[in-house]
């Protein structure tokens, strides 16, 4: 019996001696492995982006929005009914033991003017809990105080984009800006947070006390109304408890009977994160499965090329058998050749897939992450495909009759 080392040497020489045929055999594997890695990189990138978004928002948050009521058999979407008030937010903080802090917001948009500079942006009326709930920090100035809220003080904190557009790179703290022609004193500048994963500039914002936004800037369809309430729960373990506490309290405050639907929506960010991660896992699985089809096509390509190779090398097989090679030796030789082709194609496919994922990332501005696990999976699958699809040609070669093979022209 011929040694395995000798079999590998003969197989390598056979591959190198016919570069065109070997290249065509590997092409399908290269494309298949590259496609699998690129698709899995897209899925992993989506997972990372979603985790980043959720982490920046916080997973121990409950977001409460007005709406979701039934009117005439039609369910109205969240935010369409002004059902939340600042008093609701205060009650949640005071009466729900699982709640650490609350942020009530009343949002609008306005033209901001300083001297001969102006900028249109979002104006958010917020409560003092904004820095705890959103984990925001100031680069200069001071935060809002309870006195600012009680007095509806005309003070503002600028996002870094607004500060740069109006003041360049000078410190705006203490300067007077105009919001809807009303003078406001700048008391602080937010630390830059950059763009969100969906492309919104998080620094393009001006914050004022929520009472100031309600009474001085924007008209309210209902007294003391707020756009949303964000609740920071003391720990993730208490999310379900906090959600139940908040829901029961609001139903009680809004005098909602057991036969009526809520006039508000409570969104659990921990559940939203879990659902989003599950969705990306399914997406990654689907993308990888679709790309794996090309790997199977590559395996069929190897099988066809190896069958042609068996036919072309029939006389060579006969000579090897005549000088002592057994059927097992012949079968092993062709299996090794098939394995070498698929593994070489797999290695090239890893490089191709890594480059392709970077190209896709740049072209579509979508983060891609090439994980070591996806490389190992694609490479291992390519080797398996090569061996499985090489079995039939190898078996066919091992069945050749030496005498008939020597006569083959």
N, C-alpha and C positions, 0 to 999 in steps of 0.2 A: 504493500500500500504506500502511496506517495505521501510525503510529509505535508502538513498544512502550510508550512512556510514555502515549500516548493509550489504548492497549488496557488498561493497568493502571488508568487512571482510570475507564474505562467499567466494568471488572470490579468495581472497588471500589464504585462507585455502585450496581451491580446487587446486590451482597451486602448493602449497608447498606439498600437500599430494601425488602428482604424479610427482616427480622431473624429472624422465627420460623423460616422455612425454613432460613436460614443457621445458626441455632443448633442446629436438629435435625441438620443435616448434620455439624456439628462435634462434636456430643455423643459419637458413637462414637469419634472420634479422641481427644477429651479423656480418655475412660475408658480407651481402649487405651494411650495414652502413659503415663497415670498408673499403670496396672496394671504396665506394663513397668518403669517406674522404681522403683516400690515393691517389686516382686519382686526386681529386681537389687540394690536396697538391702538387702533381707533376706539375699540370698546374700553380698554384700560384707561385711555385718556379721558373718555367721557366719565368714567367712574371717579377719577381723580378730580375732575372739574366739579362734579356734583358734590363730592366730599368737601372741596374747598369752599364752595358756595354755602353749604350747610354749616360748615365750621365757622365761617365768618358771620353767619346769622345766629349761630348758637343752636345746639340740639335740645337745650332745656327751656325752649320758648313755646308759649302758646300765643297764636295770633288771632285776635278776635275782630271780626268785621261785621258791619251791619248787613241785614238782609237775610235771604233764604226764608221767605215766608210763602204761604200758599194763598193766592188771591184769585177767587173765581176758578179754581182748578188749575191755575197756572203758577208754577213755582218760580218766584222772582230771585234773580241771582244776588250773590253777596255784594254788598256795597250799594245796592239800589234803594234801600230804605234807611232813612236817618234814625236808627234806633239806639245808638250808643251815645252816652253822655260822659262828661268829665266826672260827674258824681258816681257813675258806674265804676269808673277806673279807681276812684278813691275808695269805694266800698270793697272792691276786689282786694286791694292792698290791706285794708283794715280787717276784713272778715274772713279771708282765706288763709289758714295757717301754713299751707304749702308754698305760698307766694313770697318771693324775696323782694321783688321790685316790679313796678309797672311803668309803662310808657304810653301815654295817651297822645295821639297826634291829630292835628287838623291841618290838612294840606291844601295848598293852592299854588298858583304861579303868578309872578309879577316881574315888572321891569325894575331893576336896581340901578340907581343913579348915584355917581360920585363925581362932582365937578362936571367935566365934559365927557366923562366915561359912562357907559351904560351897559347893562347885561341882563338878559332875560333868563330866569332860572326858577327852580322849584323853591317855594317858601314853605317850610314845615314848622307849624306851631307844635311845640313839644313841652312835656313836663320835665321836671328836674331829673327824673330817672333815666333820661335818654343815654347818659354816659355809662351807667351800670348795665342797662339792658342791651345796648348796641356795642358795648365795649369800645366806645370812642374816647379819644384823648385830645387834649388841646396842645398846640405848639406854643401858643401865647395867650395871655388874657385869663379870664375867669369863667367858670360855668354859671348857669342860671341858678338863682336862689328861690326859696319859697316866697320871699318878699316880691321878687319879680313876677311870680305867678299871681299873687294876691292883688298886686297893684296894676297888672297888665302893663308893665313897664315897656317903654319903647327902646329895647335893646336887642342886639342881633349878634349871632355868632356865624362867621363865614366859613364855607368850605374853601379848601385851598385853591380850587379853580377860580371861584368868584373873587377871592382875595387877589389872585394874580392878575385877573382881567381888569379889575378896577384900580388896583394900587401898585401893579408891577411887583417888585420884590421888597417893597418897604412894608413896615409893620403897620397894619391898619387900626390897631387897638386904640380907642379913644377918638377916632375920626367919626364924622357924621355922614351917613348915607341916607338916601331917600327910597322908600319902598311904597309904591303907589302914591308918590308925592308927599309921604309922611316921613319926617325926619326920625332916624334911628341911630343910636350910638353903638358903634362896634365894640363889643367887650371881649371878643376872643376869635381865634382862628383854629379850625379843626386840623388834626393831623391827617395827612394825605392817606387815602385808602385805595386810590387808583380805580381802574375800571372793574366792574363786575364781570362775571363770566359771560353774561349775555350782552356785554358791550356798553352798559350805562356807566357814565362818569359819576362815581359816588361822591366826588368832591364838588360837583356842580350843585350846590345847595346853600340856602341861607336858613338858619334856624332862629326862631323867635319864641318867646313864651306862648304857650298854647292859648292862654287867656287874651293875649295881645292879638293873636291871629283871629280869634273869635270875635272880639269886640271892635278892633280897630282896622283890620285889613279885609276880611272876607265876610260876606253876609251868611247867616245861618238859617236854613229852613226850619230849624228847631232850636230853642234856647239850649246853650251849653253843649251842643252836639260836637262829637269828635269823629274823625274819619276811621280810626282804628285804635285798638288797645293791644299792646304787646305785653305779655306777662312773662317775667323771668321766674322760673320755678327753682326752689332751693337745691334740688338735685334731680338727675334724670330718673331716679327710682320713684320719684313722687309725681311724675308727669300725668299718669292716669288719675291719681287722686286729685291733683290740682285741676285737671280738666273737668272732673265731676263737680268739684267745689265751685268752680267758676260758672259752669252751666246751671247748676241749681240756684246759685245766687242771682244770676241775671234773669232766669225765668221768674224767680220770686219778685225781683225788683220791677220787671216789666209786666207783672201780673198775667203771666201766660198760664193758662189752665192745662190740665193733663191731656185735653183733647186738641190742643192747638200746637202748631209747629213753632220752633224757635224763630225769633225775628233777628237772629244773629248767627254767625258761623264761627266755631272755634276750630282752629287748625293746629294740630299737634305736630311740631316740627320734627320731633324724634320719629314719629310714624311716617312723616313725609320723607325723611332721610332714608328710612328703611325701605320704603316703597320705591324711591328713586334708585337706590342701590340694587334692588331686586330687578328693576327694569333694565339697568345697564348690564347685569349678569345675563339676562335673557338675550339682550341685543348682542353681547359678545359671543354668546353661544351660537346664535343664528348666523352672525357674520363668519365665525370660524367654521361652522358647518358648511356654509355656502362655498367658502374658499377651499375646504377640504375636497370638494368635488373635483377641483382641478388637480389635486394630488392623485386622486384615483385615476384620472385621465392620464396623468404622467406615468402611473404604474402600468396601465394598458400599453402605453407607448414603449416602455421598457420591455414588456413581454413580447410585443411584435418585433422589436429590433433583435431581441435575443433569439426568437424563432428563426428570423432570417439568418442570424449568425450561425445557428446550429446547422441550417441547410448549407450555408457557404463553407462551413468548416467540417463537413461530414468526413472528408478524406483525412483531415488532421486528427479527428476523433478516432478513426480507424487505425491510424499509425500509432497513436498513443496506446490504444488497447492492444495492438500487436506487440508492443514492447513491454507490456505488463500492467498497464493501468486498468483498474477494475471499473465496473459500472458506477460504484460509489465514488471513485475518484473523479470520473467525468461529471457526475451529478454535482459533486462538491465544487468543482472548478466553475461550472456555469452559475451555481448559486453565489459563489464568491464574486464572480464578475458582476452579477446583478446587484449584489449588495454594495460593491465598490462604486458602481455607477450611481445608485440611489443615494448613498452617503455623500459622495462628492457633489452630486446635485443638491443634496440637502444643505451642505456647507455653503455652496454658492447661493442657494435660496435664502439662507439666513442673512447673508450680506445684502442680497437684492431686496429682501423684505425690510431690513433696517433702513436702507437708503430710500426705498419707496415710502415708508412711513414718514420720514423727514420731509420728503417732497410733498406728500399729502398735507402734512402739518403746515408747511409754508404756503401752499396753494389755497387752502381753505381756512387758514387761521384757526385750526382746530388742534388742540393739544393731543399728541400721541405719546404713548408710553410703551416701549418694548421691554417686556418683563422677561427675566431669565427663564421662568417657567414656560412661557409661550415658545421660546426658542427651543428648549429641551423637548417640549411636546411636538413641535413641528419637525424637528430633526429626527426624533425617535419614530414618529409616524412615517416619515419618508423612508427610513431604513426598513421598517416593517413592510411598507408597500413594495419596496424593491425585492425583498426576499419572497413575499407571498406571490407576487406576479412573476418572479423568476423561477418558481417551483416547476411550473409546467414545461417551459423550455428545457430546464435542467433534467427533468424526468425524461423528456422525449430524447434528449441527447444520450442519456444513460442506457436507453433501450436499443440503441443502434447495434446492429450485428457487425462485428469487426470486418468480416470478409466482405459483406455488402458495402460497408463504408469505404474499404480500400478500392473497390471497383468504381466508386462514385466519381464521375467526371464533372 
